[in-house]
Structures are given as structure tokens and as C-alpha cells.
Amino acid sequence: MKVNFLITIALCVQFLNATFIIKAHENQPQPYEWAIVGAGLAGITALAVLIESGIKPSSIVWIDPEFNVGRVGKYYRNVPGNVQASRLILYVNNCPYFKDICSSSLNALYNNYDLDEFQPLHVIADPLIDFTAYLCNKVVSIKDTITELKRINDYWALEGTEQGIIHAQKVILAIGGHPKRLDYDIPEIPLDDALDRERLANNLSPDDYVAIFGSMHSAILVLKFLSQTSVKQIVNFYKNPYFYGVPGLEGAAAAWAEKVLEQNPPHNLIRVLNTPENRENILPLCTKVIYAIGYEPNKILVNGTSDVTFDEHTGIIDHNVYGIGIAFPPTGIFYGQKIAKNGLHTYLAYAKKFIPQWIANEKCYVNKPQEQLYDCENQELPWI
């Protein structure tokens, strides 16, 4: 009798556990087919190409904390552009999904600006903000910061800081990057501030002795802005010489380097090789430092690790997880240096090449033959 009673209790426990599991499964939200994390240049591009490739907008969740074209929209609106305004027009013409979107900012670009000139980045960012608003109304858009992805059975759980867990079968990470930093014990002016002439000036005083590390486009722009202030001394630590043309100096940075830095440099500006001896002799004199040494990916955990590997030849990070943009760029060799390829046209070419492959086995995408979507010939991706 006692044995039968124990068996009955065990069966009841099993039944309750099974019921709990069923209810938990029923309450779990249906996963989206696709999630795109990030709404900067790469995220906007990836979403447009994904929809153009036939993925149903209602099956896509787009996640970003601001939906403001990333760092370009937030920090770099006043930065002189390094590509002509006509490159945005070419981008729109080459991205079919954007052709029929009404953008007042794009119309203003046509009517009010010389398309062959290098314009401030807000001229590029404002039409992309219009595109972002249009896309947000087409898909499920959620304002949040995703911190971690975990694989659960046949889908991914995306953990946010505001909305909790979002589930998706496939994920595109366009998470962007932030300026790299060194760790010298000198008060730092963040690069995001240094690239804005007004914010830079607000961080300086006439007695400042400013060190700037770097030698490419951002560094030369900051040198230009610093030379227009009344600081006591500017010293540029560099490892490699700058060069002109894509992916080197363009626009205002190139013009200033050629006409001023090379021919008539400011009296309070010196450039020195970034060697231990020079750092030891000069850095103790410096009162401020700016690091213009490139960008590194924003952090995200994938299955418990931040050491995220990325195959630039396929875009694959993990099973059904893909990367695009400044955090996961293709690279090229230029003047013997391995350099990341970034920019609207690079992201568009990359998305056109790989997104049809990423969705090839997806059941919901077949609106038109894949071979008719894009011309994906095996050519070098552009530099900009």
C-alpha cells in the first residue's frame, strides 16, 4: 500500500512538471524570423537589403537604443565628410528599396548642395534618418541595447537592458564600434568631442600642451581643428605616414594636409614618431591627450563569450548569426597595411553579396528568384 502511494505521488509530480513545461512553452513569445541589432549605416543597409530580398517585414525585429544613424547621427553631424554628397545619391540608386521613399532631406540635398563637394556629415545623415523612420514603420522596431545572445534550441535569445528577452531564428549584428583608447595618465579629450570643432574648443585652454595619437583621416582633421585654437603646443605621435585618396585622406583633411601641414605648418605643431623615447620625453609635458587611432567593436556576448570570431569571407559569426559594419568589416591591403573597409558603399556591396546566402534556406523569403535579386559577382568590395 505504501509503495502504491509513493508511485502515485511520483506520477503526480511528473504530470505537474509536464504541465508546467507546456504552459511555459505556450507563454514564450513566438520568435521572429530575423533580428537586426543596430541602426547605424550598416544596420540600415542590412535591413533594406533583407526586405528587398523578400523577407517579410513583419517577421523582422530591429533593435537599437536610439535609431539615430549610430555615431554619425549622434556625434559626427558637424564633421566634414570624406566622400562627396553624390556618393549618397549613388548609394540610394544602388539600393532599390530606398528609391521610392520620400525624403525631404534627400530632396534638400539635391536642391541646396553641390553634389560634387565634400559636405558636413549631417547632409548624409539626415536622409538616412528619414529612411530609418520609414523602415521603423515597416518592421517591429524596439528601442533597446542588446548585451547578450544565447542559443536556445533552434533560435537565439537576445537579452536587452530595457525590454528583456527577444527571440529570433537568425540575427544580424550591426552593433557598431567606438574609438580605441590608450592608457596614458593624461586628461583625455574623447575623439567624439575632438571631431567637433566647437566641442573641442570647449575642452581646451590657452596653456594646454596637447598630444594626439594617430595619422589617418580623423587625426588630421583634429590637427586642423587644434591649429585653429590658441593652445600652447600640439604634438602628433604617429606610427605610419598618412596618404591621400580612399581609404586615406579626402576632403577637408586632405586639402589642409596638402596646403598647410606640408607647406606651412603651424608654429606650435610638431609631428614625431610614436617611439618609447619620444613618449618618455614629451608626454610628461602634455596636459591633454586625444586618441585618433581607429575604432574597435562595441561589446556583445555570444553564448557567454565576448571573444566573438567573424569570417569576413562569409559574414558568419555563429550558427545563424552574421556580422556587418564597422564591428565586423571586410579588410584589404593598402600600402602594405591591413585596413578595414567601411562606408555606405562597402556595407551595401557586402549586404548584397551575402544576405541572399544567409537567407537561402529560410522558408519565408521566396518572392522572386535569388539569382535575379542582385548581381553578386566575385569582385573586390569598394573602399567607401
ABEGO torsion letter per residue (X at the ends): XAAAAAAAAAAAAAAAAAAAAAAAAAABBBBBABBBBEABAAAAAAAAAAAAAGBBAAABBBBBAAGAGEAAAAAAAABBBABBAAAAAAAAAABAAAAABBBAAAAAAAAABBAABBBBAAAAAAAAAAAAAAAAAABBBBBBBBABBBBBEABBBBBBAAAEBBBBABBBBBAEBBBBBBABBBBBBBAAAAABAAAAAAABBAABBBBBBEABAAAAAAAAAAAABABABBBBBBABBBBBEOABBBEAAAAAAAAAAAABBBAABBBBBBBAAAAAAAAAABABBBBBAEBBBBBBBBGGBABBBBBAAAGBABBGBBBBEAABBBBBBBGGBBBBBBEAAAAAAAAAAAAAAAAAABAAABABBAAAABBABBBBBBAX
